[in-house]
Amino acid sequence: MTIQLIDAARQVEQAQSVLSMWLELTKDPEEANKVAAILTLLHGIPAVMDKADSEMMNMEQLHLKGRK
């Protein structure tokens, strides 16, 4: 199965939402620290993926224009 970069970025955002809810609901400080650490690792990733997708589309358009 192949997943598009833009779709992967949306899945990361969904994971961040789930982890944020989990962080709000947990009463265990150790569990909260672990969830917060994962959220920290994911911070900014969707924006980077969106930018990469945009740049790839621009490169593809330039490539297609060059073929004409």
C-alpha positions in Angstrom: 0.0 0.0 0.0 1.3 3.4 -1.0 0.4 6.5 1.0 0.7 10.0 -0.3 2.8 12.4 1.7 -0.1 14.8 2.3 -2.2 11.9 3.6 0.6 10.9 5.9 0.7 14.4 7.3 -3.0 14.3 8.1 -2.5 11.0 9.9 0.2 12.5 12.0 -2.2 15.3 12.9 -4.8 12.8 13.8 -2.3 11.0 16.0 -1.4 14.3 17.7 -5.1 14.9 18.5 -5.5 11.4 20.0 -2.3 11.8 22.0 -3.5 15.3 23.2 -6.7 13.8 24.4 -4.9 11.0 26.1 -2.6 13.5 27.8 -5.6 15.4 29.2 -7.3 12.3 30.5 -4.4 10.5 32.1 -4.0 10.7 35.8 -0.6 8.9 35.9 2.3 11.4 35.8 4.7 8.8 34.3 2.2 8.0 31.5 1.6 11.8 30.9 5.4 12.3 30.6 5.7 9.6 28.0 2.7 10.9 26.0 4.1 14.4 26.2 7.4 13.2 24.9 5.8 11.6 21.9 3.8 14.8 21.2 7.1 16.8 21.4 8.7 14.5 18.8 5.7 15.0 16.4 5.6 18.8 16.8 6.0 20.5 13.5 6.2 17.3 11.4 2.9 17.9 9.5 4.1 21.4 8.5 7.4 20.0 7.2 5.5 17.3 5.3 3.1 19.8 3.8 6.1 21.9 2.6 7.8 18.9 1.2 4.7 17.9 -0.7 4.3 21.4 -2.1 7.9 21.5 -3.2 7.6 18.1 -4.9 4.5 19.2 -6.8 6.4 22.3 -7.9 9.3 20.2 -9.1 6.9 17.9 -10.9 5.2 20.8 -12.7 8.6 22.2 -13.8 9.5 18.8 -15.1 6.3 18.5 -17.1 6.8 22.0 -18.5 10.3 21.0 -19.6 9.0 18.1 -21.5 6.9 20.2 -23.9 
